Each structure stands twice: as structure tokens, then as C-alpha cells.
Amino acid sequence: MYYDVCIIGGGIIGSLVARQLSKYDLKIAVLEKNVDLSMEATGANSGIVHAGYDAKPGSLKAKFNVEGSKLMEDLCKDLDVKFKKAGSFVIAFNKEEEDILESLYQNGLKNHVEGLSIVDGDFVIEKEPYINKEVTKALYAKNAGIVSPYKLNFAAMDNAILNGITLLRETKVVSIEKEDDLFKVGVEVTGHICSKSLVDPINEEDRKDIRAKIIINAAGVYSDDISKMIGDDSFTIIPRRGEYILFDKTEGHKVTSVIFQTPTPLGKGVLVTATVDGNYMIGPDATVITEKDDKCTNQENLDFVYDTAQKSFTGLNMKKSITVFAGIRATPNTGDFIIEHSKIDKNFINLAGIESPGLTAAPAIALYVEDMVKSLVELKEKDSYIMKLEPKKAFNEMTNEEKSQVCQDDGACRKVICRCEIVTEKEIVASIYAPCGARTVDGVKKRTRAGMGRCQGSFCAPQVMRILSEHTGIDINEISKANEKSCLLGRYSRD
């Protein structure tokens, strides 16, 4: 199958690039090795829209962080994704740390960050009553925000698919060769969940004999491996694992912003942050690992996260923690984002080493890549395309009158499947039939929050499995948590 553009990787970078290019008369495919999006770095990060005061002036990180931060709120409105301008603090407890604040502040001015100020401890305590009362000063970035990274990922891909791009899930790139001015892309099928689904099953012809004029490498922690397939070994990705602890919504009132300690050579350090959904979480640590798939958590690292967070935040109650998780960051050996035409072939574009603040930078990177593609081929806008999604109000955010009305209109709204998060059967079904629809229990969870609450799916998971089976046609014994190897039922289940 011929494509004008093949994007390798369906994370936040790949999905926003796909959306941006989908308004043009191009045949585009996104190749994603997992059964779903947001199963790598995008699905396991802090969800913070960084202000941009810490990146080195003149770096790509600084440029795209500041530009992306300004774009994020409008992007989220267009894609119907929650965004909150929560503000952030970098807190100090002594003169040495106060000097670091001043350095960050001056750095922020050089990066043209707006809304920065150094405030005293009383200002911080008034904003965040559970902060360590020994705080002396803080760098306050009032324009910093929070967003759901995985919902933004899904929404961007939904938008791209509505504009005609092809998403090939469970499709891993294993080789790239150049033949007759086209890239020949060899792939391996990593699972069959999407093929078995009766809802938008994979068309096998779409991933046979893939040839592309332009390749965009947005493969995250694997981007160096993909680049080496064309003989470009100009950079290396160092995988770093970061572990987090998430707390119940009953604790969410304790923090309303993002609280950083002064940074270390390993990064921004352990933070305490509110989420757009009303929880809060702490983390991450930074552990260099050898296996790029190693997302395991361990007690020693989680203890470090907890002990470190306690230094800045006095409201921690581990009895109210509801889950832990880990994400892998793609740290480049170059010290900066890699956003460039490969020196081996200009039609191969590397978007690599997009670690923090990659989520914030993503909207600006997508616009930049649009211009990069324009330098390679003539782009013609389609006669008709959309860049906005229709807003939809979650059932748990409706007024009683609105709930009463939708329940009268549709009986599926009267069936609350997830009691913790108040998610209805109608919402779960809608998540399956979305353009980039859920095919697994975790896929439903990230799209609807069914299973995100205090019980972590203990009660609703069987019902979610039933609904998935009924609508996808996949046997209930083959319904998976996250991928084909994580089947939830180990043996036959009675009807």
C-alpha cells in the first residue's frame, strides 16, 4: 500500500502531527505497535503544561515549550479535552535554593515566559495550605497548566481519522529500505485484537507492502532504533523510568496547583500535582534502565517518591493512594529535542528525544513539522476537513436536570457501570465506536474513566468486558486488559 506520509508512533507527537497534516490532500498512515494509543510515555506522565522557565535558552526545548504552552488551551477547546490553568510553584527552603529560583526566573525571562514571579512563603501557603510551612520563597508560574495526556492523544487521533488518515494498530515497524525514491516499510503484526473486532477491523491490505514517500519517526523511546534502520545512528535514546503514586479524589482538595522542588541534574524532580479529574499524584523518580519496556514499579523507588514528596507537602496519606504506575522517558544523548530531516535522507524526519516538556511542546512541534513537510512536497488543502470535535458532556458532570433528560432519551444512560466515577453504559459504548475506539479494558478506562476510581475496576471490570464483547464481537474469554497477552480470563467463563 502506498502512502504519501507514514508516521511511526501514535503517541501525543505522532497523533498531533497526523491531525495537522490530515487537512491536506495526502494519503497518511500512522503505524502503532500497540493495540491502543497512550500505552507508552504519553499514557504515563504528569500531565503538566510547563511554563518553560527551565529549558536552556536557544534550545529546541525552550522554543517549543513556550510556543506549545501558549497553544495548549485553545487546542484543548478545539478537541473537547479538559485543560486547567492551575499555576505552578518551584519552592525553596534556604538561601541556596532561593538562588536557584532566581536563576530559573532569569532563565524564564530569556525564554520569554510570561506570568513569572518570585513570591514569598506566605503567598505559597495561602495558595497551598498543605505545603511545608518552612517554605521561604517560590518561583510562581501562573500560566502553567494541567491536562489529561491520554485524552488529548485520543482526541487528536480521532480528529485525524475523521479527516481520512489510516491508523494501523498492532503494527510494528521492523525494517525500512529505500527503493525507487520510496521507503519500503517492513512490519510485524503484534496482535490480533483490532483484526478480530467487528468495529472498524484492520484492513490487512493497508499494511501489506507499505511504501511511503515521507517517513516521520515519532517512535518515542524506540526512535533511535527506527532511525538506525536507514543507517542514521546520529543519536541514542537513554530510557529513564519514572514512578508515580495516585491518590483518591477525596484527597484532591489538598492541592490545586503543581508543586516542584528545586531541580536536580536528573530533571525536575519529584513533584506534587493536581489532575484535571480531581485527584492528585506524586512522582516521578528517575531511574536509568536497560530494557525499554521495563515499566515495573518497585517498593524502594516508590518509597523514595513518597519520602521526597513529604519534604514539600504535608498532606500525604498513603491509606488514600489508589494505584501506582511507571512511565518511560526518551532521554536523548544530545541533551535537546531532535527535530530534523535526517542527514541520511531528507524525506526521513526524526522527532526524537521528546522527553519532558514534550507534552507541552507537542502542539508547536506539530505546526513545525507541517512546515517541514511543506519543504518536501507541495501541499494542497482538502475541500473539506475539520479541526474541531463536537463537545460532549460527561454524565458525572451533568446537572440533575440534564441527567434526567438524557436518561429519558436513552436507556443506556440509566445503566451506571462504574460507580466510583459515575460512568454509564452509553459512554462506554461510545468509546468503542469512536474513530480511534477502545478495544481493551484499559482503553475504555482511559477514555471514560471507568475503572479509574477508588476500587480500580474491581466492580465494573466484568461489565466493561461484557460491553466490549457484545459490541466488538470478540469472545469474552479473549477480552484483554491492555494487549493480547493480558487476557483477563485465564479459562472459560460461563455465560
N, C-alpha and C positions, 0 to 999 in steps of 0.2 A: 504494500500500500504506500502510495506517495503522499508526503506531507510537505508543505512549504516550511513549516516550523515544527520541530519536535522539542518539547520541554521535558527534561528528565528531572522528575521530582515534583510532587504535588503539595508541598508544604506551603507556608504563607508566601514565600517568594515566588515559587512556581505558579501558584494559583492567581496571585495578583498580576503577574506578568501575562498569564493566559487571558485574564479578564481584559487587560489593557490592549492586547493585540487582537482580541476577539471582535473588535469593532471594524476590523479591516477584512477585505476580501482575500483571506488566507485560509488554507487548509491546515489546521493546527491539531496536534495530538499532545496530550500530557501523559507521560509514562510513569506510573506509580507502582513500586514493587509490592506495597502492602494492599490489603483488601480495602483499606479506607485511608482517608487523609488524616493528618494530625496524629499519626502514630509515632512520630519521631520528635524532633526538637520543638515543633510548633505546638504539639499537644501537651508538652510538659515544661512550661516555663512560667515566669512570674506574672505574665500578662500586663507588664508595665509599659506605658508610653513615656519613655525617658525624655527629659528636657534637653539633654545634650551638652551639659557643662563639663563632663569628664573626658570626652574624646580629645585626642591630640589635635590642636588647631591645624587646619590644612589637610587633615586625613579624610579618607572617604567616610569613615565612621562619623566624623564631625559633620561633614556636609550632608549626608543622607539622614542622620539622626535629626538634625534641626529641621530640615525640609519635611521629613516624614511626620514629625510631631505636629507640624502646622496643618498637614493634610488629613490627619487621622480622624478628627471629629466629623468633618464633612463626609469622609469615606464611610464611616460607620452609619451616618444618617442615610446615605445612599443605599447601603446594603442591609439596613434594618438590624444593626448589631449594637448592643449596649456599649456605651462609652461614658466614662465619668471623669471629669477633670478634678481629680482628688487632691493634687498637690503632693509634693514630696519633701522630706527633710533628710539632710545628712547631719547627724548630731555629733557634738563634741563634748568631752568631759574634762579637758585640760588644755593648757596653753599650746602644747604640741599639736593636738588635734584641731584647735582653733586656727593654727597656722595652715593646716591642710585645707580647712574650709576657705580661707582667704585665697589660697592657690586655686582651688576649684572655682571659686567665684570669678577670679581674673581670667581663668581658662574659659569659663562660660561667656564672658564678655567678648573674648576674642572669637568665639564661635557664633556670636550674635544671638545668643539665647535671650529671650525676653522673659520678664517676670521673675528675675533672680534677686534675692536679697539675703543678707545675713541678719538673723534675728536673735534675740536673747532667749534664755531658757524659759522665762515666764511666758513668752509668746508660744513656745512649743508646748508647754504644759497645758496652757489654756486650750490649744487645739487638740492635744492628745493627752488626756488625763492619766493614762496608764503608762506614760513614758517614765523612764528612770528620772527621778526628781533631781539627780545630781547633774543633769544636762546643763551646760553653761551657755552654749550658743549652737546655732544650726544654720546650714545653708538651706534656704527655703526656695523651692521652685514651684510657684503657684500654678504653672501651666502643665505640670506633669499629670499623667492620667492613668487610667486602668481600663482594660478591655478584656473580653474573652478571646484568647488567641485562636482556639479551635473553631469557635462560631464564626469568627471573621474569615478563617480559612475556608470553611464550608460555604459561606455566603459568596465569597469571591468566585469559588469554583462553580457554584450554582449559576451565577451571573454569566460566567464564561460559557457554560454548557448551553444556556438559553440562547447565547449568541452563536452557537454552532460548533464549538470546539469538541473534540473527541477525548474523553477520559478513559484511559486503559489501565484499570486497576489489576493488581496481582500480575504485573508485567515488569520483570526485572531486566535491565539492560546488562548484557554480558559481553558484548563486543561492538566495536564501531570501526568500520573500514570506509575508505573513500574510493568510490567507483564512478567514473564519468561525471565528475563535478557534483556528485551526490554522496551523502553519507549513507552507508548501509548499516542498519542497526540490528544487531542480533539480540533476541530477547529470550527469556526463560519464564515460563508460567509458574508462579509461586503458589498458586492455589486455585480452587475452582468454585469458590462461593459465588462470585459475580457471574460465572458462567451458568450455574445452576438456577440462579434467581429468575423467576418469570417476569420480574420488573426490570426492564432495561438490561437484559443479559448482554454480556460481552459478545460483540460480533467478531468471530475468530479471524475473519478476513482483514479486520482493521489492524491486527498485529502480526500478520504474515508478510514477510519480505518487506520490512519497513525501510523506506528510503526517504531522506529529507534533505532539503537544500540548506537549512539552517538548524543547528542544534544549540539549545540553551541549557547549560549544565547547572541545574539548581538542586543537586542531589545531596545537599547538606553535608553530613559527616563523611559521605562517600564521594564527594565531588572530586577529590584528588584521584580516586580510583577511576572515575569516569574520564577525567582529563588524560590520564595515562593511556587510555585506550586509543587516543590519536597520537600518542608519542609526546604529550606535553606533561613533563614532570617538574614544572617550574614552581610548584608549591606543594606543601604537605599539610594535611589536616591532623591536628592533635585532638583526639576525643577527650573531653572532660565531662565527668558525670556530676550532676548536682542533685541533691536530695532535698525534699520538701516535706513539711507536715501541715496538713489542712485541718482546720477546726470547724466545729459545728456552727450553724447560723445563730444559735443562742449566744455565741461569743462575739458575733460580728460587730456589735455596738462598741466594742472596746478599741477599735482602730478605724479611722476614716480615711487615712492617707497612706503614703508609702514612707517607711522609716528605714533609712540606711545608717549604718555605722560608717566611719571613715574608711575609704577603700584601702585594699592591700594590693601587692603585686599580682595576686591571683584573680583580682576582679573587684566587683562592687561589694562583695562580702555577703554575710547573712543579713537578710532584711526581714521586716515585718510589714505585710501589706494587706490592705483590704482587697476584696474582689468585687466585681460588678454584680455578683449574685448574692452578696450579703454575708459571705464567710470571711475569714482572714486566714493567712498562711504565713509560715516562716520558712526560710531557706534562701538560697541553696548553699551547700558547701561546694568545694571544687576539687575533685579527685581525678587525676590523670589516669586513664585506663588503657588497656591494650586491645580489648575487644570492643568494637564499635557498637555492638548490640547489647552490651552489658548494662542493663537498666535495673539491676538488682539494688535493693536497699539493704543496709546493714545497721545493726544497733549502734555500733561505735560512731558511725557518721551521723546518725540521727541524734545521738546524744550530744555530739558536737554542735549540731544545728540548734538544738534546744538550749544548751548551756550558753552559746554565743548570743542567741536572741534574748536571753534573760538579762544580759548586760544593758540592753536598751529598752526593754519592755517588761513591765512588772505584772501584766495581766495574764500570763501564760497559765493555762490549766490543762495538763495533759489528759486529764479524765474526759475532756471535751474534744480531744483530737478524734477525727473520724477516718482518716486514711493517711498513708504516706505514699510518695511516688518519687521517681527519679527521671531526669531528662539528660540527654547528651548534647553538649555544646560543641560546635565545629570550630575549634580554635585554630587559626592559620599560623603557620610558622613565619609569615610575613609581618605579623603584627597589625594588619589592617584588612578591611574587606578587599576581596579580589573581584573586581567588576570590569571585565575587559575582553576584547577579542583575543583569542588565543594567538600566540606568535607562530604557532604551527599552521593554523588555518583561521582566517578572519571570520569565516562563517560559523565558527565554533565559539560560542560566547560563554565564558566562565563567570558564574555568580557563586563564588565560593568563600568559605571562611566567614559566613554571615552569622557570627555569634552576636551576643548582646552588644548593641541595641538593635539587632536585626529585625525584630517585630516592628519597632517604631520606624525603622528606616524603610521597611518594605514598600509602602505606597510611593515613596520618592524613587526607590530603585526601579519599580515597575515603569514609571514615566521615563526614566533614563534609558532603560532597555528598549523602550519603544523607539527612542531616537537612534539607538544603536542598530536596530533592525532596519530603520529607515535609511541608514547609510549603506545597507547591503542590497535592498530591493525596493522597488517603487511600491508604495502602499496606497491603496485606494479604499476609502471608507465604504462600507456596505450601505445600501439604500435604506436599510432598516436595522437598527440594533438598539439595545437598552443598556444603560449603565446604572440603573436603579432597580431595586427589588421592592415589591409591594410590602408595606408594613403589616405585620401580624402581631397581635397582642397575645401574650401567653395567658392561659386560663388563670393561673395563680396571681396575675397582675390585674385581672378584671375587677370591676366593681360588682357588687351583688346583683345589681340590675342587669349588667352585661352578661354575667354568668347565667342568670335566669333566662335571658333571651337566647343565648347560644344553645342552652340545654333544650329549649323548646324546639329550636330549629334542627338540631341533630342529636340523636340519642347517644352517639358515641361520646359526646361531651359530658354525659351524665355518668360515664364509667371512669372513675378516678383510679388509675393503675398504680401510680406512685403516690403514696400518702405523705411521705416526707416533703416532697417538692410540689405536690398537687398537680400531677401531670395526667391528662386524660388520654383515653384510648384514641380519640380523634387526632391528638397531637403526635402520638407515636406512629399512627398510620401515615400522617402527613410527612413525617421524617423519612419514611420508607419510600414514598413516591416523589420526594424532592428530586430535582435534577441530578444532584450528587447524593443519592439516597443512602440511608443506613442499611447495612446488610448483617450487622452483628449487634450483640447486646451492648457492647461499648460504643458502637456507632449511634445507637438510639440514645444512650446515656449522654454523650457529648452534645447531641443536637437538641434534646428535650429536657435534660437533667433528670430523667427517670433513672434512679439508682445513685444519684449524686448526694442524697441526703444522709441523715444520721445512720440509717440501717444499711447504707451502701448496697442496696438492691436485695437485701435478704428476703423481703416480702414481694417486691414487684418483679424480680428477675424471671420467675416462671411465667408470669403473664406477658412480659415483654417477649419471651421466647415463643409463646403461643401466637402472639400477633405477628411476629416475624415469619413464623412458619406458615400461617394462614395466607399471608399476602405475598410472600416470595415464592411459595411452593417448595421451599427447602424442608425436608423432613425434620421434625423437631429434634430427633436424635443427632442431627448434624448442625444444629444451630450453635454458633460459636460465640465465645466471649469477645475475642479480638482478632483471631485469624484461624485458619483451618486446623491448626494444631492445638487450639484451645477449646475443643468441643466441651460443652458444659455437662453433657450426659455421657457417662462412661459406659452405659449399657442401655438396652432397650427400655423405653418408658411406656407405661400403659397410657392409652388414650384418656 
